Amino acid sequence: GGRGAHLRDSRRIYRTGRMKRMMLYFGSFNPVHKGHTALAEYVLERGLCDEVALVVSPRSPYKETAELAPELDRFEMAEIACAASEYPDRIKPSAVEFLLPKPSYTIDTLRYLTQNFGSEMRFSILMGGDQIARLDGWKEYERVLEYPIYVYPRRGERTDRFAGRITVLDDAPLQDLSATQIRERIGRGEAVDGLLDDGVAEYIRRKGLWSPASRIAALSARIDAGTADAALYVERGRLHFRLNEWGAALNDFNRALALDTDNAEARQYVEMAREILEFRYKDLYNP
């Protein structure tokens, strides 16, 4: 880690006079998956840059923070994935945004990097079709567009905005994989091994990231803090249900119904939990 260490290490190589071309791949990498590294390898193989920095964002202004794993966990997973990539010396994570004021805006990071490393490096940006679709909502987006921007398509997202000012990578590996789906699979206790580097999958298991138990703990903290609404109880109840904790699930769904009598999902789950309990313990109900 350290302050921009990846960027500093690369200074020595290019003292020969040629500017190093550094592509910045911004993201929460929550978690970093094989689709991310495939894209980084692809832009290197296409000769679009000399190195790729995965800029791990501390907290996106657009993301719900409850789902976001701690910054250093996401950075360490990115380190593991980059080290396991085809080009471990040319694909590395950067913690630069951890050092800047929060929330981090892309333009502020670009300014900081250009001021500190601009004499040795030329920066470009790699982003998804979903990001370019809302780029005009970004802080000083016109300034961001002054940098070369490479856009990889995402299924169902249009990439025809800012035509002539961006480069669309039509043959980039398609990102059908989403970090959201991976987190949901982990939450359901399903296998995600093929979607993540082995070291990353092991790290997630070891730390219990996004597991039903850690999600229950996060929801309980919010409920205990007095922010309880029916939706929180339903979400926690679903997790208990998934873990076969029928009594705890039933309590949560009943609490949800007490707060919102018309909550159809809670009502459905109450019926299912009751059926399971009656089936399991019918000797107790019908001695």
Secondary structure, DSSP 8 states (H G I E B T S, - for coil): --TTHHHHHTTGGGTTS--EEEEEEEE--TT--HHHHHHHHHHHHTTS-SEEEEEE-S--TTS-GGG---HHHHHHHHHHHHHTSS-TTTEEEE-HHHHS-SS--HHHHHHHHHHHHTTTEEEEEEEEHHHHTTGGGSTTHHHHTTS-EEEE--TT----TTTTTSEE-TTS------HHHHHHHHHTT---GGGS-HHHHHHHHHHTTT-HHHHHHHHHHHIIIII--HHHHHHHHHHHHHTT-HHHHHHHHHHHHHH-TT-HHHHHHHHHHHHHHHHHTHHHH--
